[in-house]
Amino acid sequence: MNTSKLLVERIGLFPSSGNIHVEVHNSTHVVERIQVLYADNSLDSDASGAGFSMVFADWRFKLQVSDALSVCLCVESRGDSQFMQVKTAELLANICGTEERP
């Protein structure tokens, strides 16, 4: 089996949003707020110096601080690209909603 076919199969097993860069007013605040919003439902989480990742039964995401005014989001699901798109939209809405809070 050639490498490109293996890659296509892996992408199908774990569809990904790719890295989505979002401009925000305060990246540290956004990361902290999203972490609080999703912590109760996660199976596992890993906080790094500039962000965190969380794992759930059928999906996972990573949110990193790019700089003071932007964050980078990546969402993956287990074999369901439509579900990955729904979760990506949900997280983006929550990121934007976090911006409106004091």
C-alpha positions as a printed Julia matrix, in Angstrom:
102×3 Matrix{Float64}:
   0.0    0.0    0.0
   1.45   3.38  -0.95
   1.94   6.25   1.46
  -0.73   8.53  -0.02
  -3.4    5.82   0.31
  -2.44   5.27   3.96
  -2.67   9.01   4.58
  -6.16   9.2    3.04
  -7.28   6.28   5.23
  -5.91   7.96   8.38
  -7.64  11.23   7.51
 -10.9    9.31   7.15
 -10.43   7.7   10.56
  -9.77  11.05  12.28
 -11.23  13.96  10.29
  -9.63  17.25  11.31
 -10.54  20.89  11.02
  -6.9   21.75  10.5
  -5.46  24.74  12.3
  -7.96  27.59  12.49
  -6.51  30.93  13.57
  -8.99  33.24  15.3
  -8.35  36.87  16.15
  -9.43  37.74  19.7
  -9.05  40.63  22.14
  -7.34  38.62  24.89
  -6.07  35.16  23.94
  -5.21  34.11  27.5
  -8.75  34.92  28.69
 -10.29  32.98  25.79
  -8.19  29.89  26.5
  -9.03  29.98  30.21
 -12.78  30.4   29.52
 -12.97  27.59  26.96
 -11.05  25.3   29.3
 -13.63  25.94  32.05
 -16.57  25.46  29.66
 -15.43  22.01  28.5
 -13.59  20.6   31.54
 -16.54  18.81  33.15
 -17.24  16.64  30.1
 -13.69  15.76  29.07
 -12.17  12.33  29.57
  -8.64  13.72  29.62
  -6.94  17.07  29.31
  -3.4   18.29  28.93
  -2.43  21.87  29.66
   0.7   23.21  28.05
   2.29  26.58  28.68
   0.33  28.33  25.95
  -2.92  26.39  25.72
  -4.47  22.98  26.26
  -6.01  19.93  24.63
  -9.07  17.94  25.69
 -10.24  14.46  24.77
 -13.86  13.29  24.71
 -15.42   9.94  23.75
 -15.81  10.73  20.04
 -13.69  13.83  19.51
 -10.87  16.02  20.76
  -9.58  19.53  20.35
  -6.51  21.65  20.98
  -6.6   25.38  21.65
  -3.31  27.27  21.69
  -2.37  30.89  22.18
  -0.75  32.14  18.98
  -0.07  35.58  20.38
  -1.84  38.11  22.61
  -4.51  38.73  19.97
  -5.07  35.3   18.4
  -5.66  31.64  19.2
  -5.29  28.51  17.1
  -7.97  25.79  17.23
  -7.8   22.24  15.86
 -10.7   19.79  16.21
 -10.68  16.05  15.35
 -13.38  13.39  15.54
 -13.42   9.6   15.33
 -14.43   8.87  11.75
 -17.23  11.42  11.47
 -16.41  14.54   9.47
 -19.9   16.02   9.95
 -19.6   15.7   13.75
 -16.15  17.33  13.56
 -17.69  20.26  11.66
 -20.46  20.62  14.27
 -17.96  20.65  17.14
 -15.71  23.09  15.28
 -18.65  25.48  14.78
 -19.62  25.08  18.45
 -16.11  25.89  19.67
 -15.79  28.88  17.34
 -19.12  30.21  18.61
 -17.94  29.76  22.2
 -14.65  31.47  21.43
 -16.51  34.44  19.96
 -19.0   34.39  22.85
 -16.15  34.47  25.34
 -14.98  37.69  23.75
 -18.24  39.4   24.66
 -17.99  38.59  28.38
 -16.27  40.97  30.79
